[in-house]
Amino acid sequence: MIKPPRYSRLQAAMLLLLVLVASASWLQACDAASGFCAGKCSVRCGGARGACMRSCGLCCEECNCVPTGAHGGNECPCYRDMLTAGPRKRPKCP
């Protein structure tokens, strides 16, 4: 029977530290993306909050961009071309 390798406490502590540092870096990257989208969407939605901000935030997270003007043109095709689900396909992103 093969015995699994035994790790010293130092090796286990180092592994745990490595996992914590890696997860913290990943969470920081996610927060940065959310801050980017929140800033861009607040400009795009203007004074309108609620549904506009939610839709814009979802589209921004998926496309990693938000067009600046009301008619984004070719600035962010992913955002522009996203459609709702169902039989009536409407633009998903405000």
Secondary structure per residue as TSV (DSSP state, phi and psi in degrees):
chain	resnum	aa	ss	phi	psi
A	1	M	-	360.0	133.1
A	2	I	-	-86.3	129.3
A	3	K	-	-89.9	138.8
A	4	P	-	-68.0	152.1
A	5	P	-	-65.7	143.4
A	6	R	-	-99.3	131.7
A	7	Y	-	-101.2	145.2
A	8	S	-	-75.9	165.6
A	9	R	H	-63.9	-34.5
A	10	L	H	-64.9	-43.6
A	11	Q	H	-64.1	-41.0
A	12	A	H	-64.9	-41.4
A	13	A	H	-65.8	-40.2
A	14	M	H	-65.0	-40.3
A	15	L	H	-63.8	-44.0
A	16	L	H	-62.3	-42.1
A	17	L	H	-62.5	-41.6
A	18	L	H	-62.6	-42.1
A	19	V	H	-64.7	-42.3
A	20	L	H	-64.0	-42.4
A	21	V	H	-65.5	-42.2
A	22	A	H	-63.5	-42.7
A	23	S	H	-69.1	-35.7
A	24	A	H	-64.8	-39.8
A	25	S	H	-63.7	-41.2
A	26	W	H	-65.9	-43.6
A	27	L	H	-65.1	-36.7
A	28	Q	H	-64.9	-39.2
A	29	A	H	-64.4	-39.5
A	30	C	H	-65.3	-42.0
A	31	D	H	-64.0	-37.8
A	32	A	H	-64.2	-41.5
A	33	A	H	-64.0	-41.1
A	34	S	H	-64.9	-38.9
A	35	G	H	-64.8	-39.2
A	36	F	H	-59.7	-49.5
A	37	C	H	-66.4	-39.5
A	38	A	H	-62.2	-42.3
A	39	G	H	-65.4	-46.9
A	40	K	H	-65.3	-41.4
A	41	C	H	-71.1	-32.2
A	42	S	H	-66.6	-34.1
A	43	V	H	-70.6	-44.2
A	44	R	H	-65.9	-42.3
A	45	C	H	-82.9	-13.9
A	46	G	T	61.6	-127.8
A	47	G	T	-79.9	-16.9
A	48	A	-	-73.1	130.7
A	49	R	-	-119.6	-170.4
A	50	G	T	76.1	-113.1
A	51	A	H	-61.9	-40.1
A	52	C	H	-62.1	-47.3
A	53	M	H	-65.5	-40.2
A	54	R	H	-63.7	-48.6
A	55	S	H	-64.3	-45.4
A	56	C	H	-62.2	-42.0
A	57	G	H	-61.7	-43.2
A	58	L	H	-64.1	-43.8
A	59	C	H	-65.4	-41.4
A	60	C	H	-64.8	-42.2
A	61	E	H	-61.8	-37.0
A	62	E	H	-77.7	-39.4
A	63	C	H	-95.1	-17.7
A	64	N	S	61.6	28.5
A	65	C	-	-161.8	159.1
A	66	V	-	-140.9	126.7
A	67	P	-	-64.0	148.8
A	68	T	S	-79.8	-45.2
A	69	G	S	-89.6	175.9
A	70	A	S	-64.6	-33.4
A	71	H	S	-114.1	97.2
A	72	G	-	-65.7	-20.9
A	73	G	T	59.3	-131.0
A	74	N	T	-94.4	8.4
A	75	E	S	-63.7	-38.8
A	76	C	-	-146.5	79.8
A	77	P	H	-61.9	-34.0
A	78	C	H	-59.5	-47.6
A	79	Y	H	-63.7	-44.9
A	80	R	H	-64.9	-38.2
A	81	D	H	-93.4	-0.7
A	82	M	-	-69.8	131.0
A	83	L	B	-119.8	156.6
A	84	T	-	-73.6	160.6
A	85	A	S	-81.9	164.5
A	86	G	S	104.2	-179.2
A	87	P	S	-69.2	-33.6
A	88	R	S	-95.5	104.0
A	89	K	-	-82.3	111.6
A	90	R	-	-120.1	159.4
A	91	P	B	-59.7	132.0
A	92	K	-	-85.3	-34.5
A	93	C	-	-97.6	133.7
A	94	P	-	-73.8	360.0
